[in-house]
């Protein structure tokens, strides 16, 4: 298995790079204005008269070497609000104009000044930015009421929270090509957009603030999106429209992520400091997406879009660093690394998370067991390292190479108190991903890309008992290799044709080795899939109507089976305020996660990946149709959807049953009918939002009685709500989640154990006829940014479960070790858990 212990050193190498790398060439460096004026005095035999305090700390870029005196003064005036008055041919008076304010505009992708940005105030033009991307306006004008536009950039409104550096307020504008399909500019929070095809676009570096989050954690932020629920409060179990977590296709630059979280799902495995662009699709996605019958979460690296190119961050769980390095004119490199601090300091956040995730695991059982054995020296670590290299051969041909490495490690000792005998238990989980992509622009109408992706996942647990000589080694490995070709051609002004081919080979291995009695079970499966894709995109001349129809054909070589997957997405702008959407798709999935026994892998990560064999584990098939509408006017956003989804070929082992179905090998279906609504209102610096979802989610196992009953993940009603307040450098967010209790299976209290003498087993009632109590959690986040001359410091804190609400997230019954008594296992929610962070951007 790849080992990321050495990756801890990568973090410190990164930090050295962060501190030692030169940001700009010396020729572009700004210097003090007074030094520039002294140089001009010597060069042109003139003298400048000014008050020193007027020019104190002002800096400019040097005028061109061979420029005339007039050209040099014009260059300075474009950069600073100054007035030069010729008292005589050799004497020049310099005055600083204080009644104006300087605005500077930069491209978010290249960090270069943008000229010709038109600035409007109350529908009147104030002018355009100059070659330095600057414009000077009256100081009395309210920045929050300005509007900026440019033919090649996304129009936006002003914000009083812009940085104030070197006496000039700094704004970033985004190229139109990146946001050409956006219809909602702020969905829940800044940095989340709603696209015309009903997918979500999330840009972490533009991220605002959401309740309980101290970082732009894309996976945790999804818990506030309609249709997404994580009933056990971790991103290791994100349920989308009633599906299981393994039915979500999570991609990182095209490579599938088989591990999405650290700390057993309490935080995301995606480094928040790495530049990313995330697309979230619940239905009607592109035919180029394979697998993921419930959703697609497509995470791709993007161009640098931050004010600063290096960042250091510390919170109660980890140390984090990132750097954007411009290697030369044609290439750049982004590096990000994160290392846990859990082996150094057991913070309140660490204690809250461990209390949550170790419930109903072997670790907790040892802690709560008899006096003969205890758990000591528990050691939990996690690391991640990500790298993105971009090389442009020229303006039409480019190469991208990306690497992501993730690792979790847990070690704990069993110590027999009477003899001091000690046995070590180990748990390791890691995912290593690579991506190589070549893109060619043959013309304005024709583009081609070739890509290769690899993902290697390994989960391993070694368990030793201090009371016996038995050892257990469990292992789950996935090797996923993919080659892809995509060709795009603009047939006309309205039609674009996308075609492609994908080759995918997946191998899965599961091992179980027990020493006493000796037992070795090794299972290996490999499946090769060939896929052909054709997709047509239509955009009307008025751009009111957008449609995409795709067809994907999958040939599963191991089974000799061919399946077609049509995809459809239509969006119609009925009026200025109303937009309608119709979406439909058919998808298939060959990989699923199952639970053999609840105590596998020490009970902390009991799910293992299994590959379809068309016998015990069939290929999962989904069919989904949806109709939606969105309304936007005067700060209001109302979005609603009705959907119907049918999933066929699920295995009982993938559903997490802990009742009479737990040890049965059943294959069946589930059907979901639901509705989702989001209401949002923007009032000055306040953003208020509320979403509500309802569903009816029913299993159908035709070999079991009763044949139909409630799905384990049926949340009949759920909602999320919040208020964000961003009056400047301060950001506040208060909100939470509410959902109806999960289905649970009761027991016959009068006769709880059947045949206790011969074959004891729990006497369950009908499955999932009862429900847990409703869940409610309120969260809070606050942050403040301090702007310095050439850097900024941001600090803040968050509180999860602000009111320390005691929620029951899971309940089940089982026999104890003696098979004579019944245990009622009750899994509780996270208690009040604080976190804090500080980050330096420079």
C-alpha positions in Angstrom: 0.0 0.0 0.0 1.2 3.5 -0.7 2.2 5.2 2.5 1.6 8.8 3.3 3.7 9.0 6.4 6.3 10.8 4.3 3.7 13.2 3.2 3.9 15.0 6.6 7.3 16.1 5.3 5.6 17.4 2.1 3.8 19.9 4.2 7.0 21.4 5.6 8.5 21.4 2.1 5.5 23.3 0.9 5.8 25.8 3.8 9.5 26.4 2.7 8.3 27.1 -0.8 5.6 29.4 0.5 8.1 31.6 2.3 11.0 31.4 -0.3 9.4 31.8 -3.7 9.6 35.1 -5.5 6.2 36.4 -6.5 7.0 38.7 -9.3 9.9 39.7 -11.5 11.8 42.7 -10.2 10.8 44.8 -13.2 7.1 44.6 -12.2 7.7 45.5 -8.5 6.2 48.7 -7.1 8.4 51.2 -5.4 7.9 54.3 -3.4 6.6 57.3 -5.3 9.1 59.7 -3.8 11.9 57.5 -5.1 10.4 57.6 -8.6 10.0 61.4 -8.5 13.7 61.8 -7.4 14.7 59.6 -10.4 12.6 61.8 -12.7 14.2 65.0 -11.3 17.7 63.7 -12.2 16.6 62.4 -15.6 14.7 65.5 -16.8 16.4 68.2 -14.8 13.2 69.2 -13.0 12.1 69.6 -9.4 8.9 68.3 -7.7 7.3 70.3 -4.9 5.0 68.4 -2.5 4.1 67.7 1.1 5.9 64.6 2.3 2.9 63.4 4.3 0.8 63.5 1.0 3.0 60.9 -0.7 4.0 58.9 2.3 3.7 55.1 1.6 2.4 55.6 -1.9 3.9 53.1 -4.4 3.8 52.9 -8.2 5.3 50.8 -11.0 8.1 52.5 -12.9 7.3 54.3 -16.1 8.8 52.9 -19.3 12.5 53.6 -19.5 12.4 55.7 -22.7 9.2 57.6 -22.0 9.0 61.4 -22.1 8.3 63.4 -19.0 4.7 63.9 -19.9 4.3 60.2 -20.6 5.9 59.3 -17.2 3.6 61.7 -15.4 0.5 60.3 -17.2 1.6 56.8 -16.2 1.8 57.8 -12.5 -1.6 59.6 -12.7 -3.2 56.4 -14.0 -2.1 54.6 -10.9 -2.7 57.2 -8.2 -5.1 60.1 -7.6 -2.5 62.8 -8.2 -2.4 66.2 -10.0 0.8 67.6 -11.5 0.9 71.4 -12.1 3.8 73.1 -14.0 4.7 76.2 -12.0 7.5 76.7 -14.5 9.3 74.5 -17.0 11.5 73.1 -14.3 9.2 73.3 -11.2 6.2 71.0 -10.9 3.8 71.0 -8.0 2.3 67.6 -6.9 -1.1 67.5 -5.1 -2.9 64.4 -3.9 -6.6 64.5 -4.8 -8.3 63.4 -1.6 -11.9 63.7 -2.6 -11.7 60.7 -4.9 -11.5 57.0 -4.3 -9.4 54.6 -6.3 -10.8 51.3 -7.7 -8.7 48.6 -9.3 -9.9 45.6 -11.3 -8.1 42.3 -11.8 -8.9 39.1 -13.6 -9.7 36.4 -11.2 -8.0 33.8 -13.4 -4.8 35.5 -14.4 -4.5 38.1 -11.6 -3.7 40.8 -14.3 -5.3 44.3 -14.4 -8.4 44.5 -16.6 -8.9 47.7 -18.7 -12.1 49.0 -20.1 -14.3 47.9 -17.2 -17.3 50.2 -17.2 -18.3 51.5 -13.8 -21.9 52.6 -13.3 -23.7 54.3 -10.4 -27.4 54.7 -10.4 -27.5 53.8 -14.1 -25.0 56.5 -14.9 -21.6 55.7 -16.3 -18.6 56.9 -14.2 -16.1 55.9 -16.9 -13.9 53.0 -17.8 -10.8 51.6 -16.2 -7.4 52.6 -17.7 -4.5 50.3 -18.8 -3.7 49.7 -15.2 -7.2 48.5 -14.5 -7.9 51.6 -12.3 -10.5 54.3 -12.2 -11.0 57.2 -9.7 -14.5 58.1 -8.5 -16.0 60.5 -6.0 -15.3 59.5 -2.4 -18.9 60.0 -1.4 -20.2 57.3 -3.7 -21.4 54.1 -2.0 -19.3 51.2 -3.3 -22.1 48.7 -2.6 -24.4 50.4 -5.2 -21.9 50.3 -8.1 -22.2 48.0 -11.0 -19.3 46.8 -13.2 -19.5 45.4 -16.7 -17.1 44.3 -19.4 -17.7 42.6 -22.8 -15.5 39.6 -21.8 -16.2 39.4 -18.1 -19.1 38.5 -15.8 -21.1 41.6 -14.8 -21.4 42.1 -11.0 -22.5 44.5 -8.4 -20.3 46.4 -6.0 -19.5 45.3 -2.5 -18.3 47.3 0.4 -16.3 44.4 1.6 -13.6 44.6 -1.1 -10.0 44.7 0.1 -8.4 48.1 0.6 -4.7 47.7 -0.4 -2.3 50.5 -1.3 -5.0 53.1 -1.2 -7.0 51.3 -3.9 -10.1 49.1 -3.5 -9.5 45.9 -5.3 -12.1 44.0 -7.2 -11.9 40.7 -9.1 -13.9 40.0 -12.2 -14.5 36.6 -13.7 -14.4 35.7 -17.5 -17.8 35.2 -19.1 -16.7 31.8 -20.5 -16.6 30.4 -16.9 -20.1 31.6 -15.9 -22.0 31.7 -19.2 -24.6 29.3 -18.0 -25.2 30.8 -14.6 -28.8 32.0 -13.9 -28.5 32.4 -10.1 -25.4 34.3 -8.9 -25.8 33.5 -5.3 -27.4 30.2 -4.2 -27.4 29.9 -0.3 -24.0 31.7 -0.1 -21.5 33.6 -2.2 -19.5 31.2 -4.4 -22.5 28.9 -5.0 -24.3 29.3 -8.4 -27.3 27.7 -10.0 -26.7 26.8 -13.6 -29.3 26.8 -16.3 -29.2 23.0 -16.5 -30.2 22.9 -12.8 -26.8 21.8 -11.7 -24.9 23.7 -9.0 -21.5 25.4 -9.5 -19.4 25.9 -6.4 -16.1 27.9 -6.4 -14.5 27.5 -2.9 -12.2 30.5 -3.4 -15.2 32.7 -3.8 -17.0 31.0 -1.0 -18.9 33.0 1.6 -20.0 31.6 4.9 -22.3 28.8 5.9 -23.4 27.8 9.5 -20.9 25.6 11.2 -18.2 25.7 8.5 -14.8 27.3 9.0 -13.6 26.3 5.5 -15.1 26.2 2.0 -15.7 22.5 2.6 -17.7 21.6 -0.5 -19.0 18.2 0.7 -20.2 19.5 4.1 -21.8 22.5 2.4 -24.0 20.1 0.4 -26.0 19.3 3.6 -27.7 22.7 3.1 -28.7 21.9 -0.5 -32.2 20.6 -1.1 -32.2 16.8 -1.6 -29.0 16.2 0.3 -29.2 14.7 3.8 -26.5 13.2 6.0 -28.4 11.6 8.8 -25.3 10.5 10.7 -23.6 14.0 10.4 -20.7 12.8 8.3 -19.8 13.2 4.7 -19.0 9.5 4.6 -22.8 9.0 4.3 -24.3 11.6 2.1 -27.8 10.5 1.0 -29.2 12.2 -2.1 -32.9 11.7 -2.8 -33.0 8.6 -0.6 -29.9 6.9 -2.1 -26.9 5.5 -0.3 -23.5 7.3 -0.2 -21.9 4.8 -2.7 -24.5 5.9 -5.3 -22.8 9.3 -5.4 -20.1 9.5 -8.1 -17.4 11.8 -6.6 -14.8 12.8 -9.1 -11.5 14.6 -8.7 -10.3 15.8 -12.1 -12.0 12.8 -13.6 -10.6 10.2 -11.2 -13.1 8.6 -8.9 -12.7 9.2 -5.2 -13.3 6.1 -3.1 -12.5 7.9 0.1 -14.1 11.3 0.5 -13.4 12.3 4.1 -10.9 12.5 7.0 -11.6 11.6 10.6 -14.2 9.0 9.4 -16.2 11.6 7.5 -16.1 14.4 9.9 -14.2 16.7 7.5 -13.7 16.6 3.8 -10.6 15.0 2.2 -10.5 17.8 -0.4 -8.0 20.5 0.8 -10.0 23.7 1.0 -7.0 25.8 0.0 -6.5 24.1 -3.3 -8.2 25.9 -6.2 -11.2 23.9 -7.3 -14.4 24.2 -9.3 -17.2 21.9 -8.3 -20.2 20.9 -10.3 -23.1 19.1 -8.5 -25.6 17.1 -10.6 -28.7 15.4 -9.2 -30.4 14.6 -12.5 -30.1 15.1 -16.3 -26.3 15.1 -16.3 -23.9 14.8 -19.2 -23.6 11.5 -21.0 -19.9 11.7 -20.3 -20.6 10.8 -16.6 -20.6 7.1 -15.8 -21.9 5.4 -12.6 -23.4 7.5 -9.7 -27.1 6.6 -9.9 -28.0 9.2 -7.3 -25.7 12.2 -8.0 -22.4 13.4 -9.5 -20.0 15.6 -7.5 -17.4 16.7 -10.1 -14.4 18.4 -8.6 -11.9 19.8 -11.0 -8.9 22.0 -10.6 -9.2 25.5 -11.9 -7.0 28.6 -12.6 -5.7 30.7 -9.8 -8.4 33.0 -8.6 -7.3 34.4 -5.2 -6.1 37.7 -4.1 -2.9 36.1 -2.7 -0.9 33.2 -4.0 0.2 31.6 -0.7 -1.8 30.6 2.3 -1.1 29.2 5.7 -3.9 28.0 8.0 -4.2 26.5 11.4 -7.3 25.2 13.1 -8.1 22.9 16.0 -7.5 19.8 13.9 -4.8 20.5 11.3 -2.1 22.7 9.8 -2.6 23.6 6.2 -0.6 25.3 3.5 -0.9 26.1 -0.3 1.1 27.9 -2.9 0.6 29.0 -6.5 3.9 29.1 -8.3 4.4 30.6 -11.8 7.3 28.6 -13.1 7.6 30.4 -16.4 5.5 31.9 -19.2 4.0 28.5 -20.1 3.6 26.6 -16.9 2.5 26.9 -13.3 2.2 24.7 -10.3 -0.2 24.5 -7.4 0.6 22.7 -4.2 -1.5 22.1 -1.1 -0.7 19.9 1.9 -2.5 19.3 5.2 -1.4 17.4 8.3 -3.5 16.6 11.4 -2.5 18.1 14.8 -4.3 15.3 16.6 -1.0 13.7 17.7 0.1 17.0 19.2 -3.0 18.5 20.8 -6.3 16.9 21.7 -8.5 19.9 21.1 -12.2 20.3 22.0 -13.0 19.6 18.3 -11.0 16.4 18.4 -12.7 15.2 21.6 -16.2 16.0 20.2 -15.4 14.2 16.9 -14.0 11.1 18.6 -17.0 10.8 21.0 -19.2 10.9 17.9 -17.4 8.5 15.5 -16.4 5.8 18.0 -19.9 5.1 19.1 -20.8 1.4 18.6 -17.2 0.5 17.6 -14.7 -1.9 19.2 -12.9 1.1 20.6 -15.8 2.3 22.6 -16.7 -1.3 23.7 -13.2 -1.6 25.2 -13.5 1.7 27.0 -16.8 0.7 28.5 -15.9 -2.9 29.2 -15.0 -4.7 32.4 -11.9 -3.9 34.5 -9.8 -6.6 32.9 -9.0 -4.6 29.7 -8.7 -1.0 28.7 -7.7 1.1 25.7 -4.6 3.3 25.9 -2.5 5.5 23.6 -5.1 6.0 21.0 -3.4 7.7 18.1 -5.4 9.2 15.1 -3.7 10.9 12.2 -4.6 12.1 8.7 -2.8 13.7 5.8 -3.5 14.9 2.3 -1.3 16.3 -0.4 -2.5 17.7 -3.8 -0.6 18.9 -6.8 -1.6 20.5 -10.0 0.8 21.2 -12.9 -0.4 23.1 -16.0 1.7 23.5 -19.2 0.7 25.4 -22.3 2.6 24.5 -25.4 0.9 27.5 -27.0 -2.5 29.2 -26.9 -4.2 26.1 -28.5 -2.5 23.1 -26.9 -2.1 22.4 -23.2 -1.2 19.6 -20.8 -2.5 19.1 -17.2 -1.1 16.7 -14.6 -2.7 16.3 -11.2 -2.0 14.2 -8.1 -4.0 13.7 -4.9 -3.0 11.5 -2.0 -5.2 11.0 1.1 -4.5 8.9 4.2 -6.1 8.2 7.6 -4.4 6.2 10.3 -5.7 5.0 13.7 -3.7 3.0 16.2 -4.8 1.9 19.7 -3.6 -0.6 22.2 -5.4 -3.2 24.3 -3.8 -3.5 27.6 -4.7 -6.3 30.1 -4.5 -4.5 33.5 -3.8 -7.7 35.5 -0.7 -8.7 33.5 0.2 -5.5 31.6 0.0 -7.5 28.4 -0.3 -5.2 25.4 -1.7 -5.8 21.9 -1.7 -3.2 19.1 -4.6 -2.6 16.6 -4.1 -0.7 13.4 -6.4 0.9 10.9 -5.3 2.5 7.6 -7.4 4.0 4.8 -6.0 5.8 1.8 -6.7 6.9 -1.7 -4.2 7.9 -4.4 -5.4 9.6 -7.6 -3.7 10.8 -10.7 -5.0 12.6 -13.8 -3.3 13.4 -17.1 -5.1 15.5 -19.7 -4.1 16.8 -23.1 -6.3 19.4 -24.8 -6.1 20.7 -28.3 -8.1 23.6 -29.9 -8.0 22.9 -33.6 -10.1 25.9 -34.3 -12.7 28.2 -32.7 -15.3 25.5 -33.4 -13.4 22.3 -32.8 -11.7 21.0 -29.6 -10.4 17.6 -28.6 -9.1 16.2 -25.3 -7.4 13.0 -24.2 -7.3 11.9 -20.6 -5.9 9.2 -18.4 -7.1 8.6 -14.8 -6.1 6.3 -12.1 -7.4 5.8 -8.6 -6.0 3.3 -6.0 -7.9 2.8 -2.7 -6.9 0.6 0.2 -8.7 0.0 3.5 -6.9 -2.3 6.0 -7.5 -3.2 9.6 -5.4 -5.4 11.9 -7.1 -6.5 15.1 -5.5 -8.4 18.0 -7.2 -9.4 21.2 -5.3 -9.1 24.4 -7.5 -11.8 26.0 -6.9 -14.4 23.2 -4.3 -15.2 20.7 -6.6 -14.5 17.8 -5.6 -11.9 15.1 -7.8 -10.7 12.3 -6.6 -8.9 9.2 -9.1 -7.3 6.8 -8.4 -5.7 3.5 -10.3 -3.9 0.8 -8.6 -2.6 -2.4 -9.8 -0.9 -5.5 -7.8 -0.2 -8.6 -9.6 2.0 -11.1 -8.0 2.9 -14.5 -9.8 5.0 -17.1 -8.9 6.4 -20.6 -11.1 9.0 -22.2 -11.4 10.8 -25.5 -13.8 13.7 -26.1 -14.3 15.7 -29.3 -16.5 18.8 -29.4 -17.5 20.5 -32.7 -19.7 23.6 -33.1 -22.0 22.6 -35.9 -23.8 26.0 -36.1 -24.6 29.0 -34.0 -27.2 26.9 -32.1 -25.9 23.3 -32.2 -22.8 21.7 -30.7 -21.9 18.0 -31.1 -19.9 16.2 -28.4 -18.7 12.6 -29.1 -16.3 10.4 -27.1 -15.1 7.0 -26.0 -14.2 5.8 -22.5 -12.3 2.7 -21.5 -12.6 1.7 -17.8 -11.1 -1.3 -16.0 -11.8 -1.7 -12.3 -10.4 -4.4 -10.0 -11.6 -5.0 -6.5 -10.0 -7.3 -3.8 -11.4 -8.3 -0.4 -9.3 -10.3 2.1 -10.1 -11.8 5.5 -7.4 -13.6 7.4 -8.1 -15.1 10.9 -5.4 -16.8 12.9 -7.5 -18.9 15.4 -9.2 -20.8 14.0 -7.1 -20.3 10.8 -9.2 -18.9 8.0 -8.2 -17.2 4.8 -10.7 -15.8 2.4 -9.5 -13.9 -0.7 -11.9 -12.5 -3.3 -10.8 -10.8 -6.5 -13.0 -9.3 -9.3 -12.1 -7.4 -12.5 -14.6 -5.7 -14.8 -13.8 -3.9 -18.1 -16.3 -1.5 -19.6 -16.2 0.1 -23.1 -18.4 3.2 -23.5 -19.4 5.3 -26.6 -20.9 8.7 -26.1 -22.8 11.1 -28.4 -24.3 14.3 -27.1 -26.0 17.3 -28.8 -26.4 20.7 -27.2 -28.8 23.3 -28.5 -29.0 27.0 -27.6 -31.6 29.2 -29.3 -30.5 32.5 -30.8 -32.3 34.3 -27.9 -30.6 31.9 -25.4 -34.0 31.4 -23.8 -34.1 27.7 -24.7 -31.2 25.4 -23.9 -31.4 21.7 -24.4 -28.9 18.8 -24.2 -29.6 15.2 -25.3 -27.0 12.6 -24.7 -26.8 8.8 -25.4 -24.2 6.6 -23.7 -23.7 2.9 -24.6 -21.9 0.7 -22.1 -20.5 -2.7 -23.0 -19.5 -4.7 -19.9 -17.0 -7.2 -21.3 -17.0 -9.5 -18.3 -20.8 -10.1 -18.7 -21.1 -9.7 -22.5 -23.8 -7.2 -21.7 -24.7 -3.9 -23.5 -26.8 -1.2 -21.9 -28.0 2.2 -23.3 -28.2 5.3 -21.1 -30.2 8.2 -22.5 -29.9 11.6 -20.8 -32.1 14.7 -21.3 -31.9 18.2 -20.0 -34.1 21.1 -21.1 -34.2 24.7 -19.8 -36.6 27.4 -20.9 -36.6 31.1 -19.9 -40.3 31.8 -20.1 -39.9 35.4 -19.0 -37.5 37.7 -17.3 -38.2 36.1 -13.9 -39.3 32.5 -14.7 -37.3 29.6 -15.9 -38.6 26.0 -16.4 -36.5 22.8 -16.5 -37.3 19.2 -17.5 -34.6 16.6 -16.7 -34.4 12.8 -17.2 -31.7 10.2 -17.2 -31.0 6.5 -17.2 -27.8 5.3 -15.4 -26.1 2.1 -14.4 -23.6 1.4 -11.6 -21.2 -1.6 -11.2 -19.6 -0.7 -7.8 -21.4 -0.7 -4.5 -20.4 -0.7 -0.8 -21.7 -3.5 1.4 -21.4 -4.4 5.1 -20.6 -8.0 5.9 -20.6 -7.5 9.6 -21.1 -4.4 11.7 -17.8 -4.9 13.5 -15.6 -5.2 10.3 -12.6 -2.9 10.2 -12.9 -2.3 14.0 -16.4 -1.0 13.3 -15.1 2.5 12.4 -15.3 2.1 8.6 -17.3 -1.1 8.1 -18.3 -0.7 4.5 -16.2 -2.3 1.8 -16.4 -1.9 -2.0 -17.8 -4.7 -4.1 -17.9 -5.2 -7.8 -21.0 -6.4 -9.6 -21.1 -10.0 -10.6 -24.7 -10.1 -12.0 -25.5 -12.9 -9.5 -25.3 -11.9 -5.9 -24.6 -8.3 -6.8 -26.3 -7.2 -10.0 -25.5 -4.0 -11.9 -27.6 -1.2 -10.4 -29.9 0.6 -12.7 -31.7 4.0 -12.2 -34.4 5.9 -14.0 -35.2 9.4 -13.0 -37.4 12.2 -14.3 -37.9 15.7 -12.9 -39.6 19.0 -13.6 -38.5 22.2 -12.0 -39.1 25.9 -11.9 -37.2 28.9 -10.6 -38.3 32.5 -10.0 -36.0 35.4 -9.4 -36.9 39.0 -8.7 -35.7 41.9 -6.5 -33.5 39.7 -4.4 -36.0 36.8 -4.2 -35.2 33.3 -5.4 -37.8 30.6 -5.3 -36.8 27.2 -6.8 -38.9 24.0 -6.8 -38.7 20.5 -8.2 -40.8 17.4 -8.5 -39.0 14.1 -9.2 -39.6 10.4 -9.5 -36.7 7.9 -9.2 -36.6 4.1 -9.5 -33.4 2.2 -8.5 -33.3 -1.5 -9.4 -30.7 -4.2 -8.5 -29.7 -3.0 -5.0 -28.3 -5.5 -2.5 -29.6 -5.7 1.1 -25.9 -5.7 2.3 -25.5 -2.2 0.9 -28.4 -0.7 2.8 -27.0 -1.0 6.4 -29.8 -3.1 7.8 -29.6 -3.9 11.5 -32.8 -5.8 11.8 -34.1 -9.2 10.5 -32.6 -8.4 7.1 -29.1 -7.8 8.3 -27.7 -11.2 7.3 -30.0 -12.0 4.4 -28.7 -11.9 0.8 -31.5 -10.2 -1.0 -31.7 -8.2 -4.2 -34.4 -5.7 -4.7 -35.5 -2.2 -5.7 -36.5 1.1 -4.2 -38.7 3.9 -5.5 -38.7 7.5 -4.5 -41.3 10.3 -5.2 -40.4 13.7 -3.8 -40.5 17.4 -4.0 -37.9 20.1 -3.1 -38.3 23.9 -2.6 -35.8 26.6 -1.8 -36.7 30.2 -0.9 -34.0 32.8 -0.6 -34.1 36.6 0.0 -31.2 39.0 -0.3 -31.6 42.2 1.7 -28.5 44.5 1.6 -25.9 42.6 3.6 -28.3 39.9 4.7 -29.0 36.7 2.9 -31.9 34.6 4.3 -32.7 31.1 3.0 -34.9 28.2 3.7 -35.3 24.9 1.9 -37.8 22.1 2.4 -38.0 18.5 1.0 -40.5 15.8 1.2 -40.3 12.2 -0.1 -41.9 8.8 -0.1 -39.2 6.1 -0.4 -40.1 2.5 -0.5 -38.2 -0.8 -0.7 -39.4 -3.7 -2.8 -37.8 -7.1 -2.0 -40.0 -9.7 -3.8 -38.5 -12.7 -1.9 -39.2 -11.2 1.6 -42.4 -10.7 3.6 -43.5 -8.0 3.7 -42.4 -7.2 0.2 -42.6 -3.4 0.5 -41.7 -1.3 3.4 -40.0 2.1 4.2 -36.4 2.6 3.0 -33.7 3.0 5.6 -33.0 6.4 4.2 -36.6 7.6 3.9 -36.6 11.1 5.4 -40.2 12.0 4.9 -39.5 15.7 5.4 -36.3 17.7 5.8 -35.3 21.3 5.8 -32.3 23.6 6.2 -32.4 27.2 7.0 -30.0 30.1 7.7 -29.1 33.7 7.7 -25.8 35.2 6.5 -24.7 38.7 7.4 -21.6 40.1 5.6 -21.3 43.8 6.3 -17.7 44.0 5.2 -14.7 42.1 6.5 -17.0 40.6 9.1 -19.0 37.4 8.1 -21.6 35.8 10.3 -23.8 32.8 9.6 -26.5 31.2 11.8 -28.6 28.3 10.7 -29.3 24.7 11.0 -31.0 21.5 9.8 -34.2 19.8 10.7 -35.5 16.4 9.4 -37.9 13.7 10.4 -36.5 10.8 12.3 -35.2 7.8 10.3 -37.2 4.6 10.1 -36.3 2.0 12.7 -37.5 -1.5 13.5 -39.0 -2.3 16.9 -39.1 -5.6 18.9 -41.8 -7.5 20.6 -41.3 -6.3 24.2 -43.3 -9.2 25.6 -41.2 -11.8 23.9 -38.0 -10.1 22.8 -35.8 -13.2 22.2 -37.0 -16.2 20.1 -35.9 -19.7 21.1 -33.4 -18.5 23.7 -32.2 -22.1 24.6 -31.6 -23.5 21.1 -31.1 -20.7 18.6 -31.5 -17.3 20.3 -32.4 -14.4 18.0 -34.1 -11.0 18.3 -37.9 -11.0 17.8 -38.2 -8.1 15.5 -41.5 -6.5 14.5 -42.2 -5.5 10.8 -39.2 -3.7 9.4 -39.0 0.1 9.5 -42.6 0.6 10.8 -41.4 3.0 13.5 -39.4 6.2 13.4 -36.8 7.9 15.6 -37.5 11.3 17.0 -37.1 14.3 14.7 -33.6 15.8 14.4 -32.7 19.5 14.9 -29.2 21.1 15.0 -28.3 24.8 15.0 -24.8 25.9 13.9 -22.9 29.2 13.9 -19.9 30.6 12.2 -18.1 34.0 12.5 -15.0 35.3 10.8 -13.2 38.6 10.3 -10.5 39.5 7.7 -7.7 42.0 8.6 -6.3 43.6 5.5 -2.5 44.4 5.5 -0.4 46.1 2.9 0.7 43.0 1.0 -1.2 40.3 2.9 -4.3 39.6 4.9 -5.1 37.6 8.0 -8.4 35.9 8.5 -9.6 34.5 11.8 -12.8 33.0 13.0 -14.6 30.2 14.8 -17.6 27.9 14.4 -19.9 26.1 16.8 -21.6 22.9 15.7 -24.8 22.0 17.7 -24.9 25.5 19.3 -27.6 24.6 21.8 -26.2 21.1 22.5 -29.4 19.4 21.3 -29.5 15.7 22.1 -30.5 14.0 18.9 -30.8 10.2 18.3 -29.5 9.4 14.9 -29.7 5.6 14.9 -31.2 2.9 17.1 -31.2 -0.9 16.9 -31.3 -4.1 19.0 -28.9 -7.0 19.2 -27.9 -9.9 21.5 -25.0 -9.4 23.8 -21.9 -11.6 23.8 -23.6 -14.3 25.8 -26.7 -14.4 23.6 -28.8 -14.3 26.7 -29.6 -10.6 27.0 -30.8 -7.9 24.6 -28.9 -4.7 24.0 -30.5 -1.5 22.8 -27.8 0.4 20.9 -28.6 4.2 20.6 -26.2 6.3 18.5 -26.2 10.0 19.5 -25.5 13.1 17.5 -22.5 15.3 17.8 -22.5 17.3 21.0 -21.7 21.1 21.1 -18.3 21.2 19.3 -16.3 24.4 18.8 -13.6 25.0 16.2 -11.4 28.0 15.4 -9.0 28.9 12.7 -6.5 31.6 11.6 -5.1 31.9 8.1 -2.4 34.1 6.6 -2.7 35.0 2.9 0.4 36.6 1.2 
